[in-house]
Amino acid sequence: MSSPSFDLIVIGAGPGGYVCAFRAAQLGLKVALVDKRAALGGTCLNVGCIPSKALLHATEHVAWAKNHAADSGIKFGSVEVDLAQLMKKKDAVVAKLTGGVAMLAKGRKVTVFNGTASFTSPTEVSVAGVADPGPGSASPATTTRLTAKHFVIATGSTPVELPFMKFDGETIVSSDHAIAFKEVPKKLVVVGGGVIGVELGSVWARLGAEVTVVEFLPKIIATFDDDIVRQFTRLMQKQGLKIEVGAKVTGYANGILTAEREGTKLEIPADKVLVAVGRRPFTDGLGLDQAGVELDEKKRVKVDAHLRTNVAHIWAIGDVVAGPMLAHKAEEDGVAVAEWIAGKAGHINWDLVPGIVYTNPEVASVGLGEDDAKKRGLAINVGKFNFAANGRAIAADATDGFVKIIADAKTDKILGAQILGHNAGELISEVVTHMEYGGSAEDLGRTIHGHPTMSEAVKEAALAVSKSAIHAL
């Protein structure tokens, strides 16, 4: 019997994969989507972006009720957390979204195979079906073979392990485990002060854990400018996180994590250790050698400027290729590749991928930061505006942080922006929009913003580039 054949097979149903499959189906292609999980959505929807944001949102309410409600004349009795119910709500959010993706796949006539895919040749994959493939799946419980004219590798990434501190799922944990603790740790040490580390550290600190973040680099969230990081670090410390930077972790034994800093040994008690030192591309078991697909020195799939591998009909997107490991970047990769495969003019601007830390306050950036621009020797003008001078921020008790716009000194073209503040992840989007069409700081500053809104701080920072801010000296 011949193998089922498709125009396109997408391997991996995370944000990059399922978006690619849906866009290709919109363009008239016969599409199959393969994923090892019974629930679609990949890491992001199942154990990453979505569940972590559900926990961040819920615990922000806890922190506000405990620490800020009384200032507004709102009085509670004791504020208690039902952790089991909190996790149940988080799981319900995940189920709703993964179910929604499955419904969209069915509506777009994308054939879903739940199982582990592996290339057997450049034109065929073998899919080992799961025992319980879930509703609407075309998967058998045994192995099937599929052929296609085109393939997209969208298998995402997985947490990096430290060779001397392997994940055991109980004491030494990854982010996958740290979104599902059954009880609040007494002492949680987070190894790694990047986005995942500070976000999940914030969650458990709000719930009562004693949290210490240990970072090898001289600062946490190291991709952001120094002035952003200094204020952010103070705010995280004020919220209860202990932060140790410039410290190299050396091991864990008998409830003690050890590290070294400038020849001094650090010993930090911990009943759980969250290792959040990064993620690696996940290509395990894909049989890329059978397909003839090449990897680079960092084990990422090698692609050209159109995300095509060295095998002309095989493409790769998202976390398995070079670039930021972000869901929204993967989505744009997926749309562009689907359009290229369909003979359309796909477009991606990888220079304008925003980065966001979903703590409270949030941190967001796009384009060049001030520090990097200066390192490159660029002539720039910088405009800043503090939320402490923004009416809506004052009314909402959200005055921490500021907006910073970086513009070319000669042309006034916006080169980048960084925001530390409430809803920074939402506010950064209008800067991305202005940068997409090559807008200037003056263009942004002359754009009418509603009053009173937090977004007025973005307008004022843009005006400040030319020293024209209205509500600041």
Secondary structure, DSSP 8 states (H G I E B T S, - for coil): ----EEEEEEE--SHHHHHHHHHHHHTT--EEEEESSSSSSHHHHHHSHHHHHHHHHHHHHHHHHHHTGGGGT---S-----HHHHHHHHHHHHHHHHHHHHHHHHHTT-EEEEEEEEEEETTEEEEEE-SS--TT----SSEEEEEEEEEEE---EEE--BTTB---SSSEE-HHHHT--SS--SEEEEE--SHHHHHHHHHHHHTT-EEEEE-SSSSSSTTS-HHHHHHHHHHHHHTT-EEE-S-EEEEEETTEEEEEETTEEEEEE-SEEEE-S-EEE--TTS-HHHHT--B-TTS-B---TTSB-SSTTEEE-GGGSSS---HHHHHHHHHHHHHHHTTS-----GGG--EEE-SSSEEEEEE--HHHHHHTT--EEEEEEEGGG-HHHHHTT----EEEEEEETTT-BEEEEEEEETTHHHHHHHHHHHHHTT-BHHHHHTS---SS-TTHHHHHHHHHTTT--SS--
